[in-house]
Amino acid sequence: MGENLTRPARDGRTTGRTTRAVLPPALRGRLGPIAGLAALVVVVLGGVHAGDSEPGGVDARIGAWADGLGPPWRHVALATDFLGEPVGAALLVGAAVAGCLLARRPRAAVLLVTGAALAVGVTTLLKPLVGRTIHGDHNLAYPSGHTAFLTALALTGALLATGRLGLGRTAGTSLVLAAALVAGAAMGWAQVVLGAHYPTDVLGGWCTALAVTPSAAWLVDRAADAGRGRRP
């Protein structure tokens, strides 16, 4: 399929050719605990803010700062927010999937769709369970789906880059976390500036993506490898 298989070295780096797996073997031992911790944060924050309709102390302080930003920054926030809206998200995912297919990386294309859909789906399921609202009883806020979506895409890109470049545990983990932090901070900032979410909603969405994206990558690899094993 245009993707080569490589084995991890003893120090966690990959050797030889580019890995086929979308979850690099060097990162499996690192991302599992990180995903578990992220899931725990999502649950704890959800329990703390269940049924809330007002910001907490930290939310209020950060929100007061965001309210003071002028129109130029709000335009930037609106442009960033568009990436998480249905049309913007479809364009972003479509372009990324097309790039993967042109590069003959079908497994990566599947992960892009699966990871983003799973992250958004989990936030959608959690919102009515937590019941936190903003600007009225019908605006469910926790966790932020926009933040989860863009973070999941960034995580997927970083995982693919780690495998393609053959990065080791430390470098690969650093790249994955840095990509997640940049994407999550950008979308989270936009959501707070626009008043769509409280900062803790953003943190919950970010952690949701950290929890589900590595799991999605593992599932894609398992399904693809099982399919290859059944071929005559």
N, C-alpha and C positions, 0 to 999 in steps of 0.2 A: 504493500500500500504506500510505498514511498517513505516508510519510517523504519529505521534500523533499531536493533536491540543492542543494548550494552549492559554490562554487569557492573555493580558497584564495587569499588575498591575497598580495602579494609579500613581506610581512613574516612570512608563515606563519600569519596569522590567517584564519579563515573569514569570509566575508562573506555577507550576505543571510540566507537561510533555513538551517534545520538540515540538516546533512549526512546523506546516506543511508548512507554507508560506515560500517562498525563500526570500521575502522581509519582514524582521521581523517587526511586528507592532510597536515596540518601536522606530524604525528608520525612519518610514515613514515621520514624521513631520520634521526630521532633514535633510534627504537626498534630499527632494524636493527642498528646497532653495539652497542647495549646487549644485544640478544638474542644476538649473536655472542660478546660477552665473557662473558655468563652461561653459554652453552654450554661455553666454554673452561674456566670454573671447575668446572663439573660434571665434565668429563672429567679435569681435573687432580686434583681431590679424589678422584674414583673411583680413579684410578691410585695415588694416595698411600695410600689405605686399603683397597686390594684385598686380600681375604682376611683382613683384621684381625678379631679378636674382642675386642680390648681398646680402651679409649679412648686417644686421644692426650693429649699434655700439656695442651693447651687444653681438650679435652673433660673431662679429669679435674678440672681446677680449677673449671670451670663446673658440672659435675655435683656436686661437693662442696658448692657453694653451694646448688644446688637441693635437695639432700637435707635441708637444714636448714629448709626451709619447713614450716610447720605445717598442720594439717587444713583451716583455712578456705581457704588458697590451693590446696590439692589439690582441694577441691570446685570451685573456679573452673576449675582445669585439666581436671577431668573433664567439666565442662559444655562447655568449649571443644573438647575432644577429641571429644565427641559429634557436633559439626558435621562432622567428617571420617569418622565411621562411616557404614556404608551407609544406615541409617535417617535419621540426621541430615542426611547429604549429600543424600539424595533429597528430604527435606522442604525443605531450603534451595534446591536447584536448582529444584524444582517451584514454589515460591513466586516465585522470581525469573523463571522462564519465564512463569508466569501474569501477572505484572506487565508483562512485555514485550508479551505478546499483547494485554492490555487496553489498553496504550498504542499498539497497532498498530505494533509494532516486531518483525516476525517474524524479520528478519535478526539482530537482537540476541538473540532467543531461541535461534536456532540456534548463535550463538557461545557463549552460556552453557553449552550442553550440550557442544558440540565442544571448547571450550577446556578445560573441567574434565576431560572424558574423555581428551583428549590428554595433559594434564599427568599425570594418574594413570596412564595407560597407559605413558608413557615411564618413570616411576619403577618401575613393575612390571617392565618389561623390563630395566631397568638393575640391579635388585637381584641377580638371579642372576649377572649378568655380573661385577659387582664382588665379590660374595661376602662382603661385610662382615656380621658377625653381632653380636647383642647378647643377653645372657641365654641362651646356648645356640646350638648349631650350626644350628638350624632357624629362628631368628628373624632373617631378613634385614633389614638396617637402612638401607642407603644406596641411594638418597636417600629422604627422608621423603615418602611419598605424601600424608599428611594436610596437611603444610605446602604442598606443591605444589597441592593441591586448593583450599584456602582462598585462597592467593595468586592463583591463576588466576581465581577468582571476583571477587576484589577488582580485579584488573587489568581484567577485562572491564567491571565497573561503572565504573571510572575512564575507560576508553576511550569508553564510551557517554556519560558525562557531559561529556567533552571535546568530543565531536562535537555534543552537544545544546546546550552553552553557547557553542560557537564559540570555544574557547580557542586561543590561539596556541601556538607551539612551546614557549616557556619555561614558561608557565603549565600547559599540557597535560602536558608531560613531568614537571613537578614534582608534579602531581596523581597521575599514573599511578604514579610511583615512591613517593610518600608512601603511597598506598593499598596498594601491594604490601608496603611496609615494615611498615605497621601490621598487616596481616593475617598476614604471614609471622612477625612477631615474636610475635604473640599465640598462633598455633598452635604455633610452634616452642618457645616458653616452656612451653606445656602439655605437649608431647612430652618435653621434657627433665625437667620436674618429675615426670612420671609414669614416667620411666625407660624410655620406649618407644624413644627415639632418642638418639644422641649429638648434641651441638651441630653438629658438622660434617655430620651427616646432614640436619639441619634446613636448614643453608646450602645443601646440595646440592639439596634439594627446592625451596627458594625460587628458586634460580637456574634450576632446571628450568622452573618456571612462567614466569619472565622470558624464557626462551629460546623456549618453544613457544607462548605465548598470542598474541604479535603475529603469529606465523606462521599460527596458526589464524584470526585475524581477517582476514589477507590472503587466505587460501584461501576463507573464507566470502564475502568481497567478490567475489573472482574468479568463484566459482561462481554467485553471485546475479546478477552483471552479465552473465555468459555466458547464463544462463537468460533474462534480460530481452531480450538481443539476438536470441534465437531465436524470440521471440514474434512472431506475425504482426501 
